[in-house]
Amino acid sequence: MRTYHCLPLFIWTYILHTVDTIPLQENGSSYLPSQRIVSLTKDDGKMLRRTKRGWMWNQFFLLEEYTGTDTQYVGKLHTDQDKGDGNLKYILTGDGAGSLFVIDENTGDIHAAKKLDREEKSLYILRAKAIDRKTGRQVEPESEFIIKIHDINDNEPKFTKDLYTASVPEMSGVGTSVIQVTATDADDANYGNSAKVVYSILQGQPYFSVDPESGIIKTALPDMSRENREQYQVVIQAKDMGGQMGGLSGTTTVNITLTDVNNNPPRFPQSTYQFSSPESAPLGTHLGRIKANDPDLGENAEVEYSIAEGEGADMFDVITDKDTQEGIITVKQNLDFEKKMLYTLRVDASNTHPDPRFLHLGPFKDTAVIKISVEDTDEPPVFSRHSYLIEVDEDVKEGSIIGQVTAYDPDAMNNLIKYSVDRNTDMDRIFSIHSENGSIFTLKPLDRESSPWHNITITATEINNPKQSSHIPVFIRILDINDHAPEFAMYYETFVCENAKPGQLIQTVSVMDKDDPPRGHKFFFEPVPEFPLNPNFTIVDNKDNTAGIMTRKDGYSRNKMSTYLLPILIFDNDYPIQSSTGTLTIRVCACDNQGNMQSCNAAALVLSAGLSTGALIAILLCVLILLILVVLFAALKRQRKKEPLIISKDDVRDNIVTYNDEGGGEEDTQAFDIGTLRNPEAREDSKLRRDVMPETIFQIRRTIPLWENIDVQDFIHRRLKENDSDPSAPPYDSLATYAYEGNDSIADSLSSLESLTADCNQDYDYLSDWGPRFKKLADMYGGDESDRD
């Protein structure tokens, strides 16, 4: 900051002179007058007089940033009423009064107590008044004045940004606008050149320039290439005082980037590429990658690859990898080493977004030569077709050949091939194939109605190398043969009213056929040959695959015939003609006058004539109750009647005792004493069964004691043998064989009448006393010896 001490004296001298010479204005002037107004008297109060101004002053001016040791003098307030005797007191109020500005209350001198900055506040409004110290009244009305702060060049220009970032396309012409920078100066632009800014470039030449007044940065060199240099740093200076010596300045930095344009074509790093592929490579196999380099960026560097017309264009393809901008060579058609072993391709690489401004620089594409060699491999058999369709009639005989598939080995070895059916596609084993010639034949009968199509897979395998195999689908369509007779489409419940008239339609029947003739179905209806003329009903063929059943007589009676059976002969028109007989059951029913069925049951006639429905139900309930009582009585009678296990010993009739009880196991101590098996010494103690007490005419024979020590198994076998040889031993032991009568029985026959005594000791004369029932028996046993012989 610069301060000039001689300037205030000159300014205030000029101000005081101005105050005395410039007239006052009433309102809105730049001068603030103070005037004394004399009141009108009561005597002549019709006249106003303008008195002489007592004091006045203009606006004051003060330099900013004062650096002197004393306070800066602003000006002096004075009134004509001040006689210099110290009776008046000057008072200052308003902006900064008492803090920034102080007044000597005796002399009216005003001083600036602090250093002022115009950039903070450039204008202060103050008010002054003079009062009588004794009376405290104002001797002059309060007046307002202004203190303006004069600017000095104490602020350097400042840019709106410390760092600017800009870009400009490469290859731009000279004078292309890049960016505009702006600097502001806080000094007063209306006072001198303190705020007049001029721009200049300190760094960045000779590439860029700046307009000194507007601050617009422009290119200064033509055809700047981003590929050579992309970033530039430019330093711009802004200087006030119009750029003159002594002015203040500020700087800023501008980073300028050259953006890319498509001014470079793609270029292959080499002119020839070589790849190889096995002839068995599947379609779409990647053989290799090529890349044309483009120094541009973004979409300007995007490259599209294509195969030029010529050799191999139909066998291979090239696709572009958008991520890496590479061209991928792929297989487009199946390769065959035996046909061609080497392919030579021409691949072009071109930009997808060329810039028309730079087309004069040359074609924006490049070409490379691709050589692809085909390698020989052991290939699987090849079928003559991609698929086979075979049509066969459904009535073909088992073992008939229905078609043939052929395959060959494409290799030079020409290996032999065998054929087989993939059984996963023919689970029912309906078809088979000759392994040598590929002829397909049937193993089972075919039926179109159950399976109209069969899809099987045939496998061809090289005999010398079973790993080499191929598969082919074979679609077998079963053609229809008229092998099904037509039949009723549904079950018809047909009735005829008792009051029906002749020629009345009672039923329309339709038929169905499982066959599917190519010309569509056509059915015919006729009476069966055995009954060509039915006296009750007429069959009318409607010629639309339906038939109508018409009544033929006047009225029907349920009493005479409740149901009629009408056989209908149905046949189709396909070859061979198939026919069937459908029997229509027609019931005779009672109907109302409108022909609506009411009842078809013949029993309804009886009910209507005699019993009602409730009575019939009551009769049925009574019959049911009687049946239940009979069953209960029979059950009770059977329960009360118990036959004795063994008839009394006095009864001489043959007795059969049945033992169907196997016992209750080891815990059943009442049925069998297991102690006998455990203790052989106790085996001779005859103990009867405690669960039953049979009465018998036989006496249990005691066996010879066996006191030697034997085991349980041997003991059981001996007892078993004893029981088998003893005919009189009762079957109380569960181990006995009941169907054996014993050896050396004293009885000559199986009858129990002579089982204990000899025939000669028996007297059968008492049989004659038993009555006529035993006459025959008495004649046989009671006669003389000669009679018996």
C-alpha positions in Angstrom: 0.0 0.0 0.0 1.2 3.4 -0.8 0.2 6.6 1.2 0.8 10.1 0.2 0.8 12.6 3.1 0.6 15.8 1.1 -2.7 14.7 -0.5 -5.2 15.3 2.4 -4.2 19.0 2.8 -4.8 19.6 -0.9 -8.1 17.8 -0.8 -9.5 19.5 2.3 -8.4 22.9 1.0 -10.4 22.1 -2.1 -13.4 20.9 0.0 -13.5 24.0 2.1 -13.4 26.2 -1.0 -16.2 24.1 -2.5 -18.4 24.5 0.6 -18.2 28.3 0.4 -18.8 28.6 -3.3 -21.4 25.9 -4.2 -25.1 26.7 -3.4 -27.2 24.4 -1.4 -30.1 22.3 -2.7 -33.2 21.5 -0.8 -33.6 17.7 -1.4 -31.7 14.9 -3.1 -28.4 17.0 -3.7 -25.0 15.7 -2.9 -24.7 18.4 -0.3 -26.3 18.1 3.1 -27.1 21.7 4.3 -27.9 22.9 7.8 -30.1 26.0 8.0 -31.7 28.0 10.6 -35.4 28.7 10.1 -36.9 31.7 11.8 -40.4 31.4 13.1 -43.2 33.7 12.0 -44.3 36.4 14.4 -47.8 36.9 15.5 -48.0 40.4 14.3 -47.0 39.9 10.7 -47.0 36.1 10.4 -47.7 36.2 6.8 -44.2 36.4 5.5 -41.2 33.9 5.5 -37.6 35.1 5.6 -34.5 33.1 4.6 -31.8 33.7 7.1 -28.0 33.4 6.6 -26.7 29.8 6.8 -24.9 29.3 10.1 -22.8 26.2 9.1 -22.4 23.6 6.3 -20.0 21.1 4.9 -19.8 18.8 1.9 -18.9 15.1 1.8 -15.5 14.3 3.0 -12.9 12.0 1.3 -10.4 9.8 3.1 -7.6 7.6 1.7 -7.7 3.9 2.7 -4.9 1.9 4.3 -3.4 5.0 6.0 -0.1 3.9 7.6 1.0 7.1 9.4 1.9 7.4 13.0 -0.7 10.0 13.8 -4.5 9.7 13.3 -5.7 10.7 9.9 -7.3 14.1 9.8 -10.7 14.0 8.2 -12.1 17.5 8.5 -13.6 20.2 10.8 -17.1 21.0 11.9 -17.9 24.7 12.7 -20.9 26.9 13.2 -21.2 30.6 13.2 -22.7 30.3 16.7 -19.4 29.2 18.0 -17.8 32.4 19.5 -14.8 30.4 20.7 -15.7 30.8 24.3 -16.2 27.0 24.7 -19.9 27.2 25.3 -20.7 25.0 22.4 -20.2 21.2 22.2 -19.9 19.2 19.0 -21.4 15.7 18.9 -20.9 13.1 16.1 -23.2 10.0 15.5 -23.7 7.5 12.7 -21.5 4.8 11.0 -18.3 4.3 13.0 -18.8 7.3 15.3 -16.7 6.9 18.4 -14.8 3.9 17.1 -13.6 4.7 13.6 -14.2 8.4 13.7 -13.7 10.7 16.7 -14.5 14.4 17.0 -13.0 17.1 19.2 -16.2 18.3 21.0 -14.6 21.7 21.5 -13.1 22.4 18.1 -15.2 20.1 15.9 -12.1 18.5 14.3 -12.8 14.9 13.0 -10.0 12.2 12.9 -10.0 8.6 11.7 -9.0 6.5 14.7 -8.2 3.3 12.7 -6.9 2.3 9.3 -9.7 1.9 6.8 -10.2 -0.5 4.0 -12.4 0.5 1.0 -12.9 -3.1 0.1 -14.6 -3.7 3.4 -16.7 -0.5 3.4 -16.4 2.4 1.0 -19.0 4.8 2.4 -19.8 6.1 5.9 -22.9 8.2 6.8 -22.5 10.4 9.9 -24.7 13.0 11.7 -23.4 16.1 13.5 -25.0 18.6 15.9 -23.8 21.4 18.1 -25.5 22.0 21.5 -25.2 24.7 24.1 -23.3 23.4 27.1 -25.3 25.5 29.5 -28.8 25.0 28.3 -28.3 21.6 26.5 -30.2 22.8 23.5 -29.1 22.5 19.9 -27.9 25.7 18.4 -28.2 24.2 15.0 -30.4 21.4 13.6 -28.7 18.0 13.3 -27.2 17.6 9.8 -26.0 14.5 7.9 -22.7 14.2 5.9 -20.8 11.4 4.1 -17.3 10.2 4.3 -16.0 8.4 1.2 -12.9 6.2 1.2 -10.7 6.7 -1.7 -9.2 3.5 -3.3 -5.5 2.8 -3.7 -4.1 -0.2 -5.6 -3.7 -2.6 -2.7 -5.4 -5.7 -4.2 -3.9 -8.0 -6.8 -6.1 -9.7 -9.4 -7.4 -13.1 -8.4 -8.6 -15.9 -10.7 -11.9 -17.6 -10.1 -10.1 -20.9 -10.0 -6.6 -21.9 -8.8 -6.5 -24.7 -11.4 -8.4 -24.9 -14.7 -8.9 -28.1 -16.7 -9.7 -27.9 -20.4 -9.5 -30.1 -23.5 -9.2 -29.5 -27.2 -9.4 -32.0 -30.1 -6.1 -32.9 -31.6 -5.3 -31.7 -35.1 -7.3 -28.5 -34.4 -6.5 -25.4 -36.4 -4.7 -22.3 -35.2 -6.9 -20.0 -33.1 -9.2 -22.8 -31.9 -10.7 -21.6 -28.6 -9.8 -23.8 -25.6 -11.1 -22.1 -22.5 -11.6 -18.7 -21.0 -10.0 -17.7 -17.7 -11.3 -14.8 -15.5 -9.5 -12.7 -12.9 -11.2 -10.1 -10.7 -9.6 -7.1 -8.8 -11.1 -5.9 -5.6 -10.0 -2.3 -6.2 -12.3 0.4 -7.4 -12.7 0.1 -11.1 -14.1 3.7 -11.3 -11.0 5.2 -9.7 -7.8 5.0 -11.7 -6.5 1.8 -13.3 -6.2 -0.2 -10.1 -8.8 -2.7 -11.3 -8.0 -2.8 -15.0 -6.7 -6.4 -15.6 -4.5 -7.5 -18.6 -3.9 -11.3 -19.3 -0.6 -12.8 -20.6 0.8 -16.3 -20.9 3.9 -17.2 -18.9 4.1 -20.9 -19.8 2.7 -22.9 -22.7 4.2 -21.2 -25.7 4.4 -21.7 -28.6 1.4 -24.2 -28.4 -1.1 -21.8 -26.9 -1.9 -18.1 -26.6 -4.2 -15.9 -24.5 -6.3 -12.9 -25.4 -5.0 -10.0 -23.2 -8.5 -8.5 -22.6 -10.9 -11.5 -22.6 -8.6 -14.2 -21.1 -9.6 -16.7 -23.9 -6.9 -19.3 -24.4 -6.4 -20.5 -28.0 -4.3 -22.9 -30.0 -1.2 -21.4 -31.5 0.2 -24.4 -33.5 -1.6 -26.4 -36.2 -2.1 -30.2 -36.3 -1.0 -31.0 -32.7 -1.1 -34.8 -32.4 -2.3 -36.5 -29.3 -0.2 -39.5 -30.1 2.9 -37.3 -29.8 1.9 -35.4 -26.7 -1.3 -35.4 -24.9 -1.0 -33.1 -21.8 0.0 -29.5 -21.7 0.3 -27.1 -18.7 -0.3 -23.4 -19.4 0.4 -20.6 -16.8 -1.7 -17.4 -17.3 -0.9 -14.1 -15.5 -3.4 -11.4 -14.8 -1.9 -7.9 -14.0 -3.8 -4.7 -12.9 -2.9 -1.1 -13.7 -3.4 -2.0 -17.3 -0.3 -4.2 -17.2 1.9 -1.1 -16.5 5.0 -1.2 -14.4 4.1 -1.3 -10.7 0.8 -3.1 -11.1 -0.1 -6.1 -9.0 -0.5 -9.5 -10.6 -1.9 -13.0 -10.0 -1.4 -16.3 -11.9 -3.3 -19.5 -12.5 -2.6 -22.9 -14.1 -4.5 -24.4 -16.9 -4.1 -28.2 -17.7 -5.0 -28.8 -21.3 -5.6 -32.2 -22.8 -5.6 -33.1 -26.4 -8.6 -35.3 -27.1 -8.5 -38.1 -29.6 -9.8 -38.0 -33.2 -9.8 -40.9 -35.7 -6.8 -39.8 -37.6 -4.9 -43.1 -37.6 -5.8 -46.3 -39.5 -5.4 -49.7 -38.0 -2.2 -51.5 -38.9 -1.3 -55.3 -38.6 2.1 -55.8 -37.0 2.9 -58.6 -39.5 1.6 -59.3 -42.9 1.2 -63.1 -42.6 -0.2 -65.4 -39.9 -0.3 -69.2 -39.8 -2.7 -71.5 -38.0 -3.6 -75.2 -38.1 -6.8 -77.1 -37.4 -7.7 -80.8 -37.1 -10.2 -81.8 -39.7 -12.5 -83.0 -36.9 -12.7 -79.5 -35.4 -16.4 -78.7 -34.6 -18.1 -75.7 -36.2 -17.2 -72.5 -34.3 -13.9 -73.8 -33.1 -11.4 -70.9 -32.4 -8.2 -71.4 -34.4 -6.3 -68.2 -33.4 -6.4 -64.5 -32.9 -5.0 -61.6 -34.9 -4.9 -57.9 -34.0 -4.4 -54.7 -35.9 -3.0 -51.9 -33.8 -4.7 -48.4 -33.8 -3.1 -45.7 -31.7 -6.4 -43.9 -31.4 -8.6 -44.2 -28.3 -12.2 -45.3 -27.6 -14.5 -45.7 -30.5 -11.9 -44.2 -32.8 -9.8 -47.4 -32.2 -12.6 -49.8 -32.7 -11.7 -52.3 -35.5 -13.9 -54.6 -37.5 -12.4 -57.7 -39.1 -13.7 -59.4 -42.3 -12.5 -62.1 -44.7 -12.1 -60.9 -48.2 -13.8 -62.7 -51.0 -11.8 -65.6 -52.3 -10.3 -68.9 -51.1 -11.6 -70.1 -47.7 -14.2 -67.4 -47.3 -16.9 -70.1 -47.1 -14.9 -72.4 -44.8 -13.8 -70.0 -42.1 -15.1 -66.9 -40.4 -13.7 -64.1 -38.3 -15.4 -62.4 -35.4 -14.3 -59.3 -33.5 -13.7 -59.4 -29.8 -15.0 -56.0 -28.6 -13.0 -56.1 -25.4 -9.6 -56.7 -26.9 -10.2 -55.5 -30.5 -8.9 -58.8 -31.8 -10.1 -60.9 -34.7 -10.8 -64.5 -33.9 -10.5 -67.0 -36.7 -13.2 -69.7 -36.4 -14.3 -72.8 -38.4 -17.4 -72.2 -40.5 -17.7 -75.4 -42.4 -16.6 -79.0 -41.7 -13.0 -79.6 -42.8 -11.9 -82.5 -44.8 -8.2 -83.3 -45.0 -8.7 -85.7 -47.9 -10.3 -82.9 -49.9 -8.1 -79.9 -49.1 -5.1 -79.6 -46.8 -4.2 -75.8 -46.9 -6.3 -72.6 -47.1 -5.0 -69.1 -47.7 -7.3 -66.2 -46.5 -7.1 -62.4 -46.8 -8.4 -60.7 -43.7 -9.2 -56.9 -43.6 -9.1 -54.7 -40.5 -11.0 -51.4 -40.8 -12.2 -48.6 -38.4 -15.9 -48.7 -37.6 -16.1 -44.9 -37.1 -14.0 -43.2 -39.7 -13.7 -39.4 -39.5 -14.4 -37.8 -42.9 -12.0 -34.9 -42.2 -9.1 -37.2 -42.3 -10.0 -39.6 -45.2 -7.5 -37.8 -47.3 -4.7 -39.3 -45.1 -5.3 -42.7 -46.8 -7.5 -45.8 -46.5 -8.4 -46.5 -42.9 -7.9 -50.3 -43.2 -5.2 -52.9 -43.5 -5.0 -56.4 -44.9 -3.1 -59.5 -43.6 -2.7 -63.0 -45.1 -3.9 -66.0 -43.0 -2.7 -69.5 -43.9 -4.6 -72.4 -42.3 -3.3 -76.0 -42.6 -5.7 -78.9 -42.1 -4.5 -81.9 -40.0 -5.6 -85.4 -40.7 -7.4 -87.3 -37.9 -9.2 -90.6 -37.5 -12.8 -89.5 -38.1 -15.9 -91.3 -37.1 -18.2 -92.8 -39.7 -20.4 -90.4 -41.7 -24.0 -91.2 -42.5 -25.3 -90.4 -45.9 -28.1 -88.3 -44.4 -28.6 -86.1 -41.4 -31.7 -88.1 -40.4 -33.9 -90.8 -41.9 -37.7 -91.1 -42.2 -39.2 -94.5 -42.8 -42.9 -95.2 -43.4 -44.2 -98.7 -42.8 -47.7 -100.3 -42.7 -48.8 -101.4 -39.3 -49.7 -104.9 -40.6 -46.1 -105.6 -41.7 -44.9 -109.1 -40.6 -42.3 -109.7 -38.0 -38.8 -109.8 -39.4 -39.7 -107.7 -42.4 -37.1 -105.1 -43.6 -38.6 -101.6 -43.4 -35.6 -99.5 -44.4 -31.9 -99.1 -44.5 -29.2 -96.6 -43.3 -25.8 -96.2 -44.8 -22.5 -94.8 -43.4 -19.0 -94.7 -44.6 -15.5 -94.0 -43.2 -14.2 -90.7 -44.5 -10.6 -91.6 -43.8 -8.3 -93.0 -46.4 -8.2 -96.3 -44.5 -11.9 -96.8 -45.2 -12.5 -99.1 -42.2 -15.4 -101.5 -42.1 -18.5 -100.3 -40.2 -21.0 -102.1 -38.1 -24.5 -100.9 -37.2 -26.5 -101.2 -34.0 -29.7 -99.8 -32.4 -29.4 -97.7 -29.3 -31.6 -99.6 -27.0 -32.2 -96.6 -24.8 -34.4 -95.4 -27.7 -36.0 -98.8 -28.3 -36.7 -100.1 -24.8 -39.4 -102.5 -26.1 -37.0 -104.0 -28.7 -39.5 -103.6 -31.5 -36.8 -103.0 -34.2 -33.3 -104.3 -35.0 -30.7 -103.8 -37.6 -28.3 -105.9 -39.6 -24.9 -105.0 -38.4 -23.3 -105.3 -41.8 -25.6 -103.6 -44.3 -27.7 -101.4 -42.0 -31.1 -102.9 -42.9 -33.7 -102.2 -40.3 -36.3 -104.9 -39.6 -39.1 -105.5 -37.1 -39.0 -107.8 -34.2 -42.6 -107.4 -33.0 -46.0 -106.5 -34.5 -46.7 -102.8 -35.0 -49.9 -101.0 -34.0 -50.5 -97.5 -35.2 -53.3 -97.0 -32.7 -51.0 -97.5 -29.7 -47.8 -95.9 -31.1 -48.1 -94.0 -34.4 -44.4 -92.9 -34.3 -41.2 -94.6 -33.2 -38.0 -92.6 -32.9 -34.9 -94.7 -32.6 -31.2 -94.0 -32.9 -28.8 -96.0 -35.1 -25.1 -96.1 -34.2 -22.3 -96.7 -36.8 -19.0 -97.9 -35.3 -15.7 -98.6 -36.9 -14.8 -102.2 -36.4 -11.0 -101.5 -36.0 -11.6 -98.6 -33.7 -14.8 -98.8 -31.6 -14.2 -95.4 -30.1 -15.0 -93.9 -33.5 -18.8 -94.0 -33.8 -21.6 -91.8 -35.1 -25.3 -91.6 -34.3 -28.2 -90.8 -36.5 -31.9 -90.4 -35.6 -34.4 -92.6 -37.5 -38.0 -91.6 -37.5 -40.4 -94.5 -38.2 -44.0 -93.6 -39.1 -46.6 -96.3 -38.8 -49.1 -96.1 -41.6 -52.7 -97.0 -40.8 -54.3 -100.2 -42.0 -58.0 -100.7 -41.7 -57.8 -103.3 -39.0 -60.4 -102.0 -36.5 -64.1 -102.4 -37.0 -66.4 -99.4 -36.2 -68.3 -99.5 -32.9 -70.8 -97.5 -31.0 -69.3 -94.2 -29.8 -70.9 -94.6 -26.4 -73.4 -96.7 -24.5 -76.9 -95.7 -25.4 -79.8 -96.0 -22.9 -82.7 -96.1 -25.3 -86.4 -96.3 -24.4 -89.6 -96.3 -26.4 -92.9 -95.0 -25.0 -95.8 -97.3 -24.7 -97.9 -94.8 -26.6 -95.4 -94.3 -29.4 -96.6 -93.9 -32.9 -95.1 -95.4 -36.1 -92.2 -93.5 -37.6 -91.2 -91.8 -34.4 -87.5 -91.2 -33.8 -86.4 -92.6 -30.5 -82.6 -92.6 -30.8 -79.7 -91.4 -33.0 -76.6 -93.4 -32.8 -73.0 -92.6 -33.9 -70.0 -94.7 -34.1 -66.2 -94.4 -33.8 -63.3 -96.1 -35.4 -59.7 -96.3 -34.1 -58.4 -96.3 -37.7 -57.5 -93.1 -39.5 -58.1 -93.5 -43.2 -56.6 -90.8 -45.4 -60.0 -89.9 -47.0 -61.8 -89.7 -43.7 -64.4 -92.0 -42.1 -67.5 -93.2 -43.8 -69.8 -95.6 -42.0 -72.9 -97.5 -43.1 -75.8 -98.9 -41.0 -77.9 -101.9 -41.9 -80.0 -104.6 -40.1 -78.2 -107.8 -39.5 -78.7 -110.4 -42.3 -80.3 -112.8 -39.8 -83.1 -110.3 -39.2 -83.4 -108.2 -42.3 -86.9 -106.9 -41.4 -87.6 -106.0 -37.8 -91.3 -105.8 -37.1 -90.8 -103.3 -34.2 -88.1 -100.8 -35.3 -86.5 -99.4 -38.4 -82.8 -98.5 -38.9 -82.4 -95.3 -41.0 -78.9 -94.5 -42.3 -78.5 -90.7 -42.1 -75.5 -90.7 -44.5 -73.5 -88.6 -42.0 -72.0 -91.4 -40.0 -75.1 -91.6 -37.8 -78.3 -93.7 -37.9 -81.7 -93.0 -36.6 -83.9 -95.6 -34.8 -87.6 -95.3 -35.8 -90.6 -97.0 -34.3 -92.5 -99.3 -36.7 -95.7 -100.1 -34.9 -98.4 -98.3 -33.0 -97.9 -98.7 -29.3 -95.8 -101.0 -27.1 -96.7 -102.9 -24.0 -94.4 -103.5 -21.0 -96.5 -106.4 -19.9 -95.8 -108.3 -23.1 -92.2 -107.2 -23.7 -90.3 -104.8 -21.5 -87.0 -104.8 -23.4 -86.2 -105.1 -27.1 -82.7 -106.0 -28.4 -82.0 -104.4 -31.8 -78.8 -105.6 -33.5 -77.3 -103.1 -36.0 -74.6 -104.0 -38.6 -72.0 -101.2 -38.9 -69.3 -101.3 -41.5 -66.8 -98.7 -43.0 -65.7 -98.0 -46.6 -62.0 -98.6 -46.3 -60.1 -101.6 -47.5 -60.4 -104.2 -46.3 -63.9 -103.4 -45.1 -64.3 -103.9 -41.4 -67.7 -104.4 -39.8 -69.2 -105.1 -36.4 -72.6 -105.7 -34.9 -73.8 -103.4 -32.2 -76.8 -104.3 -30.1 -79.1 -101.5 -29.0 -81.1 -102.2 -25.8 -84.5 -100.5 -26.0 -86.7 -100.5 -22.9 -90.5 -99.9 -23.0 -91.4 -97.1 -20.7 -94.5 -95.2 -19.6 -94.5 -91.7 -20.8 -96.7 -88.6 -20.5 -98.5 -86.9 -23.3 -95.3 -84.9 -24.2 -93.2 -88.1 -24.5 -91.3 -87.6 -21.3 -90.3 -90.9 -19.6 -92.0 -91.6 -16.3 -91.3 -95.3 -15.5 -89.6 -98.2 -17.2 -89.8 -100.9 -14.5 -92.4 -103.7 -15.1 -92.9 -104.1 -11.3 -94.3 -100.7 -11.3 -97.5 -102.1 -12.8 -98.1 -104.4 -9.8 -97.3 -101.7 -7.3 -99.7 -99.3 -9.0 -102.5 -101.9 -9.0 -102.1 -103.1 -5.4 -99.4 -102.3 -2.8 -98.0 -98.9 -2.2 -94.3 -98.2 -1.7 -94.6 -98.0 2.1 -96.3 -101.3 2.3 -93.6 -102.9 0.2 -90.9 -101.6 2.4 -92.7 -102.9 5.5 -92.9 -106.4 4.0 -89.2 -106.3 3.3 -88.4 -105.3 6.8 -90.4 -108.1 8.3 -88.7 -110.7 6.1 -85.3 -109.3 7.1 -86.2 -109.6 10.8 -87.4 -113.2 10.4 -84.1 -114.1 8.8 -82.1 -112.6 11.6 -84.2 -114.5 14.2 -83.6 -117.8 12.4 -79.9 -117.3 12.3 -79.7 -116.4 16.0 -81.7 -119.5 17.0 -79.5 -121.8 15.0 -76.4 -120.2 16.6 -77.7 -120.7 20.1 -78.7 -124.3 19.5 -75.3 -125.1 18.2 -73.6 -123.5 21.2 -75.7 -125.5 23.7 -75.1 -128.9 22.1 -71.7 -130.3 23.2 -70.6 -133.7 22.2 -68.5 -135.7 24.8 -64.9 -136.2 24.0 -65.1 -139.9 24.4 -68.3 -142.0 24.5 -68.9 -144.0 27.6 -67.0 -147.3 27.8 -70.3 -149.1 27.9 -70.9 -148.0 24.3 -69.6 -150.8 22.0 -69.6 -148.6 18.9 -66.4 -147.5 17.3 -65.2 -144.3 18.7 -62.8 -141.7 17.1 -61.2 -139.4 19.5 -59.7 -136.2 17.9 -56.9 -134.4 19.6 -56.3 -131.2 17.7 -54.6 -129.4 20.6 -50.9 -128.9 20.4 -50.6 -127.5 23.9 -49.7 -124.1 25.2 -46.0 -124.3 25.2 -43.6 -124.6 28.1 -45.6 -122.3 30.3 -48.7 -124.6 30.0 -48.0 -126.9 33.0 -51.5 -128.4 32.9 -51.2 -129.9 29.4 -47.8 -131.7 29.6 -45.3 -132.5 32.3 -41.9 -131.7 30.9 -40.3 -133.2 33.9 -40.4 -136.7 32.3 -38.0 -135.6 29.7 -35.7 -134.0 32.3 -35.7 -136.9 34.7 -35.5 -140.4 33.0 -36.2 -142.1 36.4 -39.6 -140.6 36.6 -40.5 -141.7 33.1 -42.3 -144.9 34.3 -44.6 -143.0 36.6 -47.8 -143.0 34.6 -49.3 -139.6 34.9 -52.5 -138.8 33.1 -53.1 -135.5 31.4 -54.4 -133.0 33.8 -56.2 -130.8 31.2 -58.5 -133.6 29.9 -59.8 -136.8 31.4 -60.7 -139.2 28.5 -62.6 -142.3 29.2 -61.5 -145.3 27.3 -62.0 -149.0 27.3 -58.2 -149.5 26.9 -55.8 -149.9 29.7 -52.4 -148.2 29.5 -49.8 -150.9 29.4 -46.8 -150.2 31.5 -43.4 -150.4 29.7 -40.4 -152.2 30.9 -38.3 -149.8 33.2 -35.3 -148.4 31.6 -32.9 -147.5 34.5 -29.8 -147.0 32.5 -28.6 -143.4 31.9 -29.7 -142.2 28.5 -30.0 -138.7 27.0 -33.2 -136.9 26.1 -33.0 -137.6 22.4 -32.5 -141.3 22.9 -35.3 -141.3 25.5 -37.8 -139.7 23.0 -36.9 -142.2 20.3 -37.5 -145.1 22.6 -40.9 -143.9 23.9 -41.9 -143.1 20.3 -41.0 -146.7 19.3 -43.0 -148.0 22.3 -46.1 -146.1 21.4 -45.8 -147.2 17.8 -45.8 -150.9 18.8 -48.5 -150.6 21.4 -52.0 -150.6 19.8 -53.8 -150.2 23.2 -51.8 -147.1 24.2 -54.1 -144.1 24.1 -52.8 -141.1 22.1 -52.3 -138.9 25.1 -48.6 -138.4 24.4 -48.2 -135.6 21.9 -45.3 -137.6 20.3 -47.5 -140.7 19.4 -48.5 -141.6 15.8 -52.3 -142.0 15.8 -52.6 -143.6 12.4 -50.7 -146.7 13.4 -52.7 -149.6 14.9 -49.7 -151.6 16.2 -48.1 -154.9 15.5 -49.4 -158.5 16.5 -52.8 -157.2 17.3 -55.1 -159.9 18.8 -57.9 -158.6 16.6 -58.1 -160.1 13.1 -60.0 -157.1 11.7 -60.0 -153.3 12.1 -63.2 -153.4 14.0 -63.0 -152.6 17.7 -65.6 -155.4 18.4 -62.8 -158.0 18.4 -59.9 -155.9 19.5 -59.5 -157.4 23.0 -60.9 -161.0 22.9 -60.7 -163.8 20.5 -63.5 -164.5 18.0 -64.3 -167.8 19.6 -64.9 -166.2 23.0 -67.5 -163.8 21.7 -71.2 -164.5 21.7 -73.2 -162.5 19.3 -76.7 -164.0 20.0 -77.7 -160.8 21.8 -77.7 -159.0 18.4 -81.0 -160.8 17.6 -82.6 -159.1 20.5 -81.8 -155.6 19.4 -84.5 -155.3 16.8 -84.9 -155.2 13.1 -82.3 -152.6 12.7 -79.6 -155.1 13.7 -81.0 -158.0 11.8 -78.4 -158.0 9.1 -75.6 -157.8 11.7 -77.2 -160.6 13.7 -77.3 -162.8 10.6 -73.6 -162.2 9.9 -72.3 -162.9 13.5 -75.1 -164.7 15.2 -75.6 -167.7 12.8 -74.0 -171.1 12.8 -70.5 -171.7 11.8 -71.6 -173.0 8.5 -73.7 -170.0 7.8 -70.7 -167.7 8.5 -68.6 -169.7 6.2 
